[in-house]
Amino acid sequence: MQTFQIYGRSRGWVRSLATALPHGSGINSPWEITDMRSYVRAEGTFSPMNDQGMYLAEAPFTVIIRGTPRGTLDFKLHFNGEWSQYMNQRYMLRDHLEDSISQALSEFKEGEEVA
């Protein structure tokens, strides 16, 4: 299953980056990637689970990634809209997502596809 969709023209390493971004464990919908040339915009959703193991409503978020794979890739996480802000605060999503994204970017190497 493809876990991303890339919009517009993109630099070659952006496709590899898209495959390296985390998926599963709440990040269940495909990433939407846009190469803005000075940064990469990655949009996704996170669905936390309740105590019964059922997924709750999705919280949309955006990751702005700057840099290059030969240098440093930095990112900033944004929760989109009031609902996402609420879900972030209620379920403490920021720490989990930032850790997952940080780990994926630190393991990312240009030209490699990371599962």
ZIGI-V73069 format. One record per residue. N is the residue number from 1. D_FIRST is the distance of its C-alpha to the first C-alpha in Angstrom with 2 decimals. Layout:
N & D_FIRST
N & D_FIRST
This chain:
1 & 0.00
2 & 3.78
3 & 6.20
4 & 9.18
5 & 11.48
6 & 14.66
7 & 17.84
8 & 20.93
9 & 22.02
10 & 20.97
11 & 22.38
12 & 20.62
13 & 19.93
14 & 18.14
15 & 14.85
16 & 15.26
17 & 16.26
18 & 13.19
19 & 11.06
20 & 13.96
21 & 14.13
22 & 13.71
23 & 11.08
24 & 11.70
25 & 15.38
26 & 15.99
27 & 13.76
28 & 11.31
29 & 10.76
30 & 9.29
31 & 12.09
32 & 14.38
33 & 16.16
34 & 19.58
35 & 21.70
36 & 25.21
37 & 26.87
38 & 28.84
39 & 25.87
40 & 22.12
41 & 21.23
42 & 18.01
43 & 17.67
44 & 15.82
45 & 16.79
46 & 17.82
47 & 18.61
48 & 21.26
49 & 22.14
50 & 25.59
51 & 27.85
52 & 26.69
53 & 23.05
54 & 21.89
55 & 19.89
56 & 22.25
57 & 21.93
58 & 19.72
59 & 21.60
60 & 20.58
61 & 21.28
62 & 21.51
63 & 21.66
64 & 24.03
65 & 23.68
66 & 26.75
67 & 27.78
68 & 26.45
69 & 24.72
70 & 28.11
71 & 29.83
72 & 28.82
73 & 25.85
74 & 27.15
75 & 25.49
76 & 26.70
77 & 24.94
78 & 25.97
79 & 25.56
80 & 25.66
81 & 28.39
82 & 30.62
83 & 28.08
84 & 25.90
85 & 29.16
86 & 30.19
87 & 26.96
88 & 27.24
89 & 30.85
90 & 30.52
91 & 27.68
92 & 28.31
93 & 24.84
94 & 26.06
95 & 26.82
96 & 23.54
97 & 21.45
98 & 23.88
99 & 23.81
100 & 20.01
101 & 19.89
102 & 23.05
103 & 21.84
104 & 18.65
105 & 20.94
106 & 23.58
107 & 21.33
108 & 19.90
109 & 21.55
110 & 21.44
111 & 19.62
112 & 17.75
113 & 14.10
114 & 14.24
115 & 11.72
